[in-house]
């Protein structure tokens, strides 16, 4: 069974991400695993150790305390019978939030990782700062950031913004694992500058390649022309009623001619209106050319 991995820090914004991940897991028939990363030495002051406890089980007490808190958090926001809801929880000790997430992701190979787009404590930087880069560099799966105050609505349209990177085909194939059980339309959108048009024949070649390697019929290609990519994309999201945005993210390779360079990715991450799924280009094949 597919698994969605949700990461929480108990913040108000992470509640929205938890509820979204739960609704999405039900919609696609996936198991939901909820984790919290903690560093147990920071819990010493809260353990109320007694003088006669010569050999206190500090680590064990920390795990029990955090697992109990995580269970109660999920029951408060999702319901009391987690087993029947196909939900498991686990508190994980690690000094690094990212390392803790990656360690469990490598073990269970989830379909995707979900987080709040903004959060309290250590998760604050996952989507909005340098931690994003480190998480995506190591994550074996896409990372879905849920904006604050977002409620799950049926996903009917997924927009995949592309600059025709070599790795896009396999990333889109991964995206179909979410789109297909939802019968959602995938709209692949490419933005070119006003002075760089793509002809009918070139567009047909791109579409033929997409349909050759992506065995999902509910998919379309749109071409936009603009010198203000970010703003025109926002307009496009509104016109298409996009429920989810997906983008390929890669290390800045110095190719200033690429439309979807890191500056645009950062703008999209800070847009904070629609859930954003980021694909690490290093995880996807380049053998379709």
Buried (B, 14 or more C-beta within 10 A) or exposed (E): EBBBBBBBBBBEBBBBBBBBBBBBBEBBEBBBBBBBBBBBEEBEEEBEEEEEEEEEEBEEBBBEBBBEBBBEBBBEBBEEEBEEBBBBBBBBBBEBBBBBBBBBBEEBEBBBBBBBBBBEEBBBBBBBEEBBBBBBBBBEBBBBBBBBEBEBEEBBBBBBBBBBBBBBBBBBBBBBBBBBBBEBBBBBBBBBEEEEEBEEEEBEEBBEBBEEBBEBEBBEBEBBBBEEBEEBBBEBBEEBEBBBBBBBBBEEEEEEEBBBBBEBBBBBBEBBEBBBBBBBBEBBEEEBE
